[in-house]
Amino acid sequence: MSRSVALFSWEYPLPNSFITDLGYLVSSIASGLRAIGLDVHVVVPGNGDDSDDRLGIDVLRLGMDVRDHPNVIAYGLSLPAQIAKKLPYLLGKRVDVVHGFEWGGCLMALAYKLLFGGSKLICSVLSTEYERGDPRSSNLSASIASIEEYVFSQSDELLIHSKPAHSSMSSNYTIKSPMLAVEDAPLDTILEVYAL
């Protein structure tokens, strides 16, 4: 029986979708995992299901019951509820490793692990709220930073994908989980954390 991995992200490069560095990182890791023989599922918000047939990756889009959210925090916090409600029917099996990207993806991955199991939770961080906003003077930004600190501290492996994010994490968060700075690291180095 092949081992399986579920990657949770805000985005993945599908046709007609807006993509940033986050989507390309998720795609790179997903294709690397598929190349070493793992079953790979990518879970992103959206409608309909797709598969990346070129790579043999199962892409599951979680349709959102509520389409209008007052802010990004309400949207991000609604994602774990969608995981609990819909993912068991979409995925249909337990996965061995769950990997979340940025705070929204990490919240989804943590919810899946707590509800349905998984031997390892990996979180990837491209930037922190201290880089994107000002948690010291904005309640919205402070709330995101608080969510980041909580969810990143729950991970078994914390991958920091840039030097500024690593510096910010070290300066602003009390994360006890080991951090692995992987900026410009070869993909096989990143995939080592998937040892099952």
N, C-alpha and C positions, 0 to 999 in steps of 0.2 A: 504494500500500500504506500503510495507516495505521500510525502509530507506536504502540508498546506500552510499558506501564509495569507493573511488578509491585511491589506494596506488601506488606511483611512486618511482621506485628504479632502481639502476644500476643492481641489481641481486635479484633472488628468487630461492629457492632450487628446481629445476626441474632436472629430470634425465640428466646426462651427462653435467651438468653445474658446473662451478667453483663457490664455495661458501665460503664466509668469514662470520665473525660475523654479517655483514650487512644483508646478505640473511636470516640468522636465526632469526634476530630481526624482519624483515619484515614478515616472516612466522609466528612467534609467535603472532604478533599483528593481522595479517590477520585471523588466526584461532580463536583468542579471540573475534574479532569482529563478525566473523561468528557464534560463539557459543552464542552470545547474540542476534542473529536474524537479523543482517544486511546483505544486499547483498554486497559482497566484490569483487572488481575487483583489480587485481594487474597488473600494466603496467610496462614492462621492455623492454629494447632494445633486439632485436633478430628477428628470423624468425619463422613464424608459430604461431599458437595459441595453448594453452594447457589449461587444467583445472586440478586443484588439486582435483580429484574426491573424495579422502578420506575426504576432508574438505568442498567440495562444493564451492570452490573459483575459480572465473573466472580469468584466467591468459592470458593477452593480450601482445603479443610480437610485438613491433614496428620494422618492417624491415627498415633498413637504406638504403636510396637511394645511398648515397656515402659511400663506404666501407673503404676508406683510408683517414685518417685525419692527418694533420701535427703534432697535439699534442692533449692532453686530453681536452684543452680548446675549440678547434675547434669542437671536438666531442661533448662535453657537450653543447655547444651553438647550435649545430645542432638539439638537441633533442626537444626543443620547436617547431621548424618548423615541425618536424614529428608529434608532438601532433596536431598542427593546421591542418595539411594535412590529417592525417589518423584516428585519434582517434574518431571523430564524427561518422565515419562509423563503426568502430569496437565496440565502446561502445554503441552508439545508444540512450543514454538518459543522462539527467543531473544527476549528483550525488550530494548528500547533503554535503559531506565533502571530501576534497582532502588532502592527506597527502604525503609529499615528504620526502625522506631519503637521507641525505647528499646533497651536493650542486647540483649535476646533477638531482637527483630526485626532489629536491625542485624547480629547474627551470622548470621541466616538469609540476609539480603540479601548480605552479604559472601561467604558460602559459594556462593550462586548465581552471583554475578559471577565468582568465581575459577574455578568449575567450568564454567560455561556461557556466560560472556560478558555483556556489558552495557556500554554506553558510559559510564555515570555511576552512581556510588553516592552516594546521599543518605542521611544519618542524621538523624532527628529525636529531640530530647531534651526530655522534659517535666520530668524531675527527675534528679538524680544520686544515687549511693549516699551521698554525703556529706550529702545532705538527708534521706534515708530511714533511714540507719543510722549506725554509728560505725566507719569503717574503721580507726581508730587503736586500737580495743580489741576488735574482733571479727574473727576469721579469716574467717568467712563474708562479712561486709561488706567486708573488705579484698580478698577474692577478686573480688567483684562489681565493686568500684572498679577493680581491675586489668583486668578484662575490658572494662569501659567505656572506660578509657583506650586500650586497644589497638584496639578496634573503631571507636571514634569517630575515632581518628587515621588510619584507613584510608579514611575517606569523602572524596569529592570536594567535597561540600557538607555542612556541618554546621548544621542548623537548631535553634536553641535557642528553645523555646516559652514560656519564663517568665523573668522577671528574676532570681528566686532561682537558677534553674538556670544562667543565664548567669554570675552572680557566682560560684557554686560551681565551674563549669567553669574560669573564669579563675583562681581561687585554688588549686584542687587538682589540676589536670591540666595536662600539658605538651602540649597539642594544637597542632600546627602548622597544621592545616587552618584556613582562614578560618571564623570563626563569624558567623552571621547571627542576631541577636536578633529574633524575630518575634512577641513577645507582642502580642496584639491587632492584629496586622497584618492588612490585608484579604487575602482568599484570593488575589486576583490577584497580590499582592506575593509570596506564598509560591510560587505557580505559576511565577514568573519563573525560578526555579532549574531548571526543567524544560526550558529552551531547548535544543533538540536540534540 
